Amino acid sequence: MLKLKLPPPVVFCIAGLSMFALVGYDIDAGIFRFVFAGSCWFIAILNAIFALRSFKKNRTTANPHHLERVTTLVTTGVFAYSRNPMYLSLVIMLIGWAVMLGSIWTMGIIFLFLVYMTQFQIKPEEKMLAHKFGSEYKLYCSNVRRWL
């Protein structure tokens, strides 16, 4: 079982709330920012749905807390473009939120989110998957980027 400090949805919520706190309560998003943010969220949700469907189709777990239950290395669909499409969806949602909030400073929090997720979530997952799938996983990593 992967020992996580904080589950990814909690880290995502902390990042989003931190972005809001950084900007303050006076949000005056124009139509462009609203449409751009909505588009980001739409793309992110679609990406996450496709990733979850791939897990289900391959009869393997999507739960990062129980990587020991992984039965198949999923490398098709959105996983052919990103090794972490679920986490990429969270980043895309944060980018949309940053645009909605209208502050360049919120990008710093997105950067911190990327660093945290890479160090404390993705790298431990990669280690477990490399142990479980060996050369098949190493080949996948050499062909598909971690984020995009």
MIPAPA-300689 format. One record per residue: residue number from 1; residue in one letter; z, x, y of N, C-alpha, C, O, CB in turn. Coordinates in steps of 0.1 Angstrom, whole numbers. Glycine has a CB too. Example, Ala and Ser with C-alpha at 12.3 -4.5 7.8 and 13.67 -1.06 7.14 Angstrom:
2
{1,a,{78,132,-57},{78,123,-45},{78,132,-33},{85,142,-33},{90,113,-45}},
{2,s,{71,128,-22},{71,137,-11},{79,129,0},{80,134,11},{57,141,-6}},
***
This chain:
148
{1,m,{0,8,-12},{0,0,0},{0,9,13},{8,18,13},{12,-10,0}},
{2,l,{-8,6,22},{-10,13,34},{2,10,43},{5,-2,46},{-23,10,41}},
{3,k,{9,20,48},{21,18,56},{16,18,71},{14,29,77},{31,30,54}},
{4,l,{14,7,76},{9,5,90},{21,4,100},{31,-2,97},{0,-7,91}},
{5,k,{19,10,111},{29,9,122},{29,-5,128},{39,-12,128},{27,19,133}},
{6,l,{17,-9,132},{15,-23,137},{2,-28,132},{-8,-21,131},{15,-23,153}},
{7,p,{2,-41,128},{-11,-47,123},{-21,-47,134},{-18,-49,145},{-9,-61,117}},
{8,p,{-34,-45,130},{-45,-45,140},{-45,-56,150},{-47,-54,162},{-58,-44,134}},
{9,p,{-43,-69,146},{-42,-80,155},{-31,-79,166},{-33,-83,177},{-41,-93,148}},
{10,v,{-20,-73,162},{-9,-71,171},{-13,-60,181},{-10,-61,193},{4,-66,163}},
{11,v,{-19,-49,177},{-23,-38,186},{-33,-44,196},{-33,-41,208},{-29,-27,178}},
{12,f,{-43,-53,191},{-53,-59,199},{-46,-68,210},{-49,-67,222},{-62,-68,191}},
{13,c,{-36,-76,206},{-29,-84,216},{-21,-76,226},{-21,-79,238},{-19,-94,208}},
{14,i,{-15,-65,222},{-8,-56,231},{-18,-51,241},{-15,-50,253},{0,-45,223}},
{15,a,{-29,-46,236},{-39,-41,245},{-44,-51,255},{-45,-48,267},{-51,-35,237}},
{16,g,{-47,-63,250},{-52,-74,259},{-42,-78,270},{-45,-80,281},{-56,-86,251}},
{17,l,{-29,-79,265},{-19,-82,275},{-16,-71,285},{-13,-74,296},{-6,-86,267}},
{18,s,{-17,-59,280},{-15,-47,289},{-26,-47,300},{-24,-44,311},{-15,-34,281}},
{19,m,{-38,-50,296},{-49,-51,305},{-47,-62,316},{-49,-59,328},{-63,-54,298}},
{20,f,{-42,-73,311},{-39,-84,320},{-28,-80,330},{-28,-82,342},{-35,-97,313}},
{21,a,{-17,-73,325},{-6,-69,333},{-10,-58,343},{-5,-58,354},{5,-63,324}},
{22,l,{-20,-50,339},{-25,-40,348},{-32,-46,360},{-31,-41,371},{-34,-30,341}},
{23,v,{-39,-56,358},{-47,-63,368},{-39,-72,377},{-41,-73,389},{-59,-70,362}},
{24,g,{-29,-78,371},{-21,-88,378},{-26,-102,375},{-34,-104,366},{-22,-85,393}},
{25,y,{-22,-111,383},{-24,-125,380},{-35,-132,388},{-38,-143,387},{-12,-133,382}},
{26,d,{-41,-124,397},{-51,-129,406},{-65,-126,401},{-72,-116,405},{-50,-123,420}},
{27,i,{-70,-134,391},{-83,-132,385},{-93,-142,391},{-91,-154,390},{-82,-133,369}},
{28,d,{-103,-136,397},{-113,-144,403},{-127,-140,396},{-135,-134,403},{-114,-143,418}},
{29,a,{-129,-144,384},{-141,-140,377},{-152,-149,381},{-152,-162,380},{-139,-141,361}},
{30,g,{-163,-143,385},{-175,-151,389},{-182,-155,376},{-178,-151,365},{-184,-142,398}},
{31,i,{-193,-162,378},{-201,-167,366},{-206,-156,358},{-207,-157,346},{-212,-176,371}},
{32,f,{-211,-145,364},{-217,-134,356},{-206,-128,347},{-209,-126,335},{-223,-123,366}},
{33,r,{-195,-125,353},{-184,-119,345},{-180,-129,334},{-177,-125,322},{-172,-116,353}},
{34,f,{-179,-142,337},{-175,-152,327},{-185,-152,315},{-182,-152,304},{-174,-165,333}},
{35,v,{-198,-152,319},{-209,-153,309},{-209,-140,300},{-211,-141,288},{-223,-155,315}},
{36,f,{-208,-129,307},{-208,-116,300},{-196,-115,290},{-198,-111,279},{-207,-104,310}},
{37,a,{-184,-119,295},{-173,-119,286},{-174,-128,274},{-171,-125,263},{-160,-122,294}},
{38,g,{-179,-140,277},{-182,-150,266},{-192,-145,256},{-190,-147,244},{-186,-163,272}},
{39,s,{-202,-138,261},{-212,-132,252},{-206,-121,243},{-209,-121,231},{-224,-126,260}},
{40,c,{-197,-113,249},{-190,-103,241},{-182,-109,230},{-182,-105,219},{-182,-94,250}},
{41,w,{-175,-120,234},{-166,-126,224},{-174,-133,213},{-171,-132,202},{-157,-137,231}},
{42,f,{-185,-139,217},{-194,-145,207},{-200,-135,197},{-199,-137,185},{-206,-152,214}},
{43,i,{-205,-124,203},{-210,-113,194},{-199,-107,185},{-201,-105,173},{-216,-102,203}},
{44,a,{-187,-105,191},{-176,-100,183},{-172,-109,172},{-169,-105,160},{-164,-97,192}},
{45,i,{-171,-122,175},{-167,-132,164},{-178,-133,153},{-175,-133,142},{-165,-146,171}},
{46,l,{-191,-133,157},{-201,-133,147},{-201,-120,138},{-202,-121,126},{-215,-134,154}},
{47,n,{-199,-109,144},{-197,-96,137},{-186,-97,127},{-187,-93,116},{-195,-85,147}},
{48,a,{-175,-102,131},{-163,-103,123},{-165,-113,111},{-161,-111,100},{-151,-108,131}},
{49,i,{-172,-124,114},{-175,-134,104},{-185,-128,93},{-182,-129,81},{-182,-146,110}},
{50,f,{-195,-120,98},{-204,-114,88},{-196,-104,80},{-199,-103,68},{-215,-107,96}},
{51,a,{-187,-96,86},{-179,-87,78},{-170,-94,68},{-170,-89,56},{-170,-78,88}},
{52,l,{-164,-104,72},{-155,-112,63},{-163,-118,51},{-159,-118,40},{-148,-123,70}},
{53,r,{-175,-123,54},{-184,-128,44},{-188,-118,34},{-190,-120,22},{-197,-135,50}},
{54,s,{-191,-106,39},{-194,-94,30},{-183,-91,21},{-185,-89,9},{-198,-82,39}},
{55,f,{-171,-91,26},{-159,-89,17},{-158,-100,7},{-156,-97,-5},{-146,-88,26}},
{56,k,{-160,-112,11},{-159,-123,1},{-170,-123,-9},{-168,-124,-21},{-159,-137,9}},
{57,k,{-182,-120,-4},{-194,-119,-13},{-192,-108,-24},{-196,-110,-36},{-207,-117,-6}},
{58,n,{-186,-97,-20},{-183,-86,-29},{-170,-87,-36},{-166,-78,-44},{-184,-73,-21}},
{59,r,{-163,-98,-34},{-150,-101,-41},{-140,-90,-39},{-134,-85,-49},{-153,-104,-55}},
{60,t,{-138,-86,-27},{-129,-75,-24},{-120,-80,-12},{-124,-89,-5},{-136,-62,-21}},
{61,t,{-109,-73,-10},{-100,-77,1},{-104,-72,14},{-111,-61,16},{-86,-71,-3}},
{62,a,{-101,-80,24},{-103,-76,38},{-89,-72,45},{-89,-69,56},{-110,-87,46}},
{63,n,{-79,-73,37},{-65,-70,42},{-62,-55,43},{-61,-49,32},{-55,-78,33}},
{64,p,{-61,-50,55},{-58,-36,56},{-45,-31,51},{-42,-19,49},{-60,-31,70}},
{65,h,{-36,-41,48},{-23,-37,43},{-23,-35,28},{-14,-29,22},{-13,-48,46}},
{66,h,{-34,-39,21},{-34,-38,7},{-47,-32,2},{-55,-39,-5},{-32,-52,0}},
{67,l,{-50,-20,6},{-62,-13,2},{-62,-10,-13},{-73,-8,-18},{-64,-1,10}},
{68,e,{-51,-11,-19},{-51,-9,-34},{-58,-20,-41},{-62,-19,-53},{-37,-8,-39}},
{69,r,{-60,-31,-34},{-67,-43,-40},{-82,-42,-38},{-90,-51,-42},{-62,-56,-34}},
{70,v,{-87,-32,-31},{-102,-30,-29},{-108,-28,-42},{-104,-19,-50},{-104,-19,-19}},
{71,t,{-118,-36,-45},{-125,-35,-58},{-139,-29,-56},{-145,-24,-66},{-126,-48,-65}},
{72,t,{-145,-30,-44},{-159,-26,-42},{-160,-20,-28},{-153,-24,-19},{-168,-39,-43}},
{73,l,{-168,-10,-27},{-171,-4,-15},{-183,-11,-9},{-194,-11,-14},{-174,12,-16}},
{74,v,{-180,-18,2},{-191,-27,9},{-198,-18,19},{-192,-12,28},{-184,-39,16}},
{75,t,{-211,-17,16},{-220,-8,25},{-232,-15,30},{-241,-9,36},{-224,4,17}},
{76,t,{-233,-28,28},{-245,-35,33},{-241,-45,44},{-229,-46,48},{-251,-43,21}},
{77,g,{-251,-51,50},{-248,-61,61},{-243,-53,73},{-249,-42,76},{-238,-71,57}},
{78,v,{-233,-58,80},{-228,-51,92},{-222,-37,88},{-221,-29,97},{-218,-60,99}},
{79,f,{-218,-36,76},{-212,-23,71},{-223,-12,70},{-219,0,68},{-205,-25,58}},
{80,a,{-236,-15,71},{-246,-5,71},{-247,1,85},{-254,11,87},{-260,-12,67}},
{81,y,{-241,-5,95},{-242,0,109},{-229,6,114},{-228,14,123},{-246,-11,118}},
{82,s,{-218,1,108},{-204,5,112},{-195,5,100},{-195,-5,93},{-199,-4,124}},
{83,r,{-187,15,98},{-178,15,87},{-166,6,90},{-158,3,81},{-173,29,84}},
{84,n,{-165,2,103},{-153,-6,107},{-157,-18,116},{-153,-18,128},{-143,3,115}},
{85,p,{-166,-27,111},{-171,-37,120},{-160,-47,124},{-161,-53,135},{-181,-45,112}},
{86,m,{-149,-48,117},{-138,-57,121},{-131,-51,133},{-128,-59,143},{-128,-59,109}},
{87,y,{-128,-38,133},{-122,-32,144},{-131,-31,156},{-127,-32,167},{-117,-18,140}},
{88,l,{-144,-29,153},{-154,-29,164},{-155,-42,171},{-156,-43,183},{-168,-25,158}},
{89,s,{-153,-53,163},{-152,-66,170},{-141,-67,179},{-142,-73,190},{-151,-77,159}},
{90,l,{-129,-61,176},{-118,-62,185},{-121,-54,198},{-117,-58,209},{-106,-56,178}},
{91,v,{-128,-43,197},{-132,-35,208},{-141,-42,217},{-140,-42,229},{-138,-21,204}},
{92,i,{-151,-49,211},{-161,-57,219},{-154,-68,226},{-157,-71,238},{-172,-63,209}},
{93,m,{-144,-74,220},{-136,-85,226},{-129,-79,238},{-128,-85,249},{-127,-92,216}},
{94,l,{-123,-67,237},{-115,-61,248},{-125,-57,259},{-121,-58,271},{-108,-49,243}},
{95,i,{-137,-53,256},{-147,-50,266},{-150,-63,274},{-150,-62,287},{-160,-44,260}},
{96,g,{-152,-74,267},{-154,-86,274},{-143,-90,283},{-145,-95,294},{-157,-97,264}},
{97,w,{-131,-88,278},{-119,-91,286},{-118,-82,298},{-114,-87,309},{-106,-90,277}},
{98,a,{-121,-70,296},{-121,-60,308},{-130,-65,319},{-127,-64,330},{-124,-46,303}},
{99,v,{-142,-69,315},{-152,-74,324},{-147,-86,331},{-148,-88,343},{-166,-76,318}},
{100,m,{-141,-95,324},{-136,-108,329},{-125,-105,339},{-124,-111,350},{-130,-117,318}},
{101,l,{-117,-95,336},{-106,-91,345},{-111,-84,358},{-104,-84,368},{-95,-82,338}},
{102,g,{-123,-77,356},{-129,-71,368},{-122,-58,373},{-123,-56,385},{-129,-81,379}},
{103,s,{-116,-51,364},{-110,-38,368},{-115,-27,359},{-113,-28,347},{-95,-39,368}},
{104,i,{-120,-16,365},{-124,-4,357},{-112,2,350},{-114,9,340},{-131,6,367}},
{105,w,{-100,0,356},{-88,7,350},{-85,2,336},{-78,8,328},{-76,5,359}},
{106,t,{-89,-11,333},{-87,-16,320},{-94,-9,309},{-90,-9,297},{-91,-31,320}},
{107,m,{-104,-1,313},{-112,7,303},{-103,18,297},{-105,22,285},{-124,13,309}},
{108,g,{-93,22,304},{-83,32,299},{-76,26,287},{-73,33,278},{-74,37,310}},
{109,i,{-72,14,288},{-65,7,277},{-74,6,265},{-69,8,254},{-59,-6,282}},
{110,i,{-87,3,267},{-96,2,256},{-97,16,249},{-97,17,237},{-110,-3,261}},
{111,f,{-98,26,258},{-98,40,252},{-85,43,244},{-86,48,233},{-99,50,263}},
{112,l,{-74,39,249},{-61,41,241},{-62,33,228},{-57,38,218},{-49,37,250}},
{113,f,{-67,21,229},{-69,12,217},{-77,20,206},{-74,20,195},{-75,-1,220}},
{114,l,{-88,25,211},{-97,33,202},{-90,44,195},{-91,47,183},{-110,38,209}},
{115,v,{-83,52,203},{-76,64,198},{-65,59,188},{-64,65,177},{-70,72,210}},
{116,y,{-57,49,192},{-47,45,183},{-52,40,170},{-48,43,159},{-38,33,190}},
{117,m,{-63,31,171},{-68,25,158},{-74,36,150},{-73,36,137},{-79,15,162}},
{118,t,{-81,46,156},{-87,57,148},{-76,65,141},{-77,68,129},{-95,66,157}},
{119,q,{-66,69,148},{-55,77,143},{-46,70,132},{-43,76,122},{-47,83,154}},
{120,f,{-41,58,136},{-31,52,128},{-36,41,119},{-28,36,110},{-21,46,137}},
{121,q,{-48,37,120},{-54,27,111},{-65,32,103},{-65,32,91},{-58,14,119}},
{122,i,{-76,37,110},{-88,40,103},{-87,53,95},{-91,53,83},{-99,42,113}},
{123,k,{-81,63,100},{-80,76,92},{-72,74,79},{-76,79,69},{-74,87,101}},
{124,p,{-60,67,80},{-53,64,67},{-61,56,58},{-61,58,45},{-40,57,70}},
{125,e,{-69,46,63},{-78,38,54},{-88,47,48},{-91,46,36},{-84,26,62}},
{126,e,{-94,55,56},{-105,64,51},{-100,73,40},{-106,76,30},{-111,73,62}},
{127,k,{-88,78,41},{-81,87,31},{-80,79,18},{-83,85,7},{-68,92,36}},
{128,m,{-75,67,19},{-73,59,7},{-87,56,0},{-88,56,-12},{-65,46,10}},
{129,l,{-96,52,8},{-110,49,3},{-117,61,-3},{-123,60,-13},{-118,42,14}},
{130,a,{-115,73,3},{-121,85,-3},{-114,88,-16},{-121,92,-25},{-119,97,7}},
{131,h,{-101,86,-17},{-94,88,-30},{-99,78,-40},{-101,82,-52},{-79,87,-28}},
{132,k,{-101,66,-37},{-105,55,-46},{-120,56,-50},{-123,55,-62},{-102,42,-40}},
{133,f,{-129,59,-41},{-143,59,-43},{-150,72,-44},{-162,73,-47},{-150,50,-33}},
{134,g,{-143,83,-40},{-148,97,-42},{-161,99,-35},{-162,96,-23},{-149,100,-56}},
{135,s,{-171,105,-42},{-183,109,-36},{-191,98,-31},{-199,99,-21},{-191,117,-47}},
{136,e,{-190,86,-36},{-197,74,-31},{-193,71,-17},{-201,68,-8},{-194,62,-40}},
{137,y,{-180,72,-14},{-175,70,-1},{-179,81,9},{-182,78,20},{-159,68,-1}},
{138,k,{-178,93,4},{-182,105,12},{-197,104,16},{-200,107,28},{-180,118,5}},
{139,l,{-205,99,7},{-219,97,11},{-221,86,21},{-229,87,30},{-227,94,-2}},
{140,y,{-214,75,19},{-214,64,29},{-210,69,43},{-216,66,53},{-204,53,24}},
{141,c,{-199,77,43},{-194,82,56},{-204,91,63},{-205,92,75},{-181,90,54}},
{142,s,{-212,99,55},{-222,108,60},{-234,100,66},{-242,105,74},{-227,118,50}},
{143,n,{-236,87,61},{-248,79,66},{-244,69,76},{-253,64,83},{-254,73,54}},
{144,v,{-232,65,77},{-228,54,86},{-216,59,95},{-207,65,90},{-224,41,78}},
{145,r,{-218,57,108},{-207,61,117},{-195,53,116},{-195,41,111},{-212,60,132}},
{146,r,{-184,59,121},{-171,52,120},{-170,39,129},{-166,29,124},{-160,62,125}},
{147,w,{-175,40,141},{-175,29,150},{-188,22,151},{-190,10,147},{-170,33,164}},
{148,l,{-198,29,156},{-212,23,158},{-222,34,159},{-234,32,160},{-212,14,170}},
***
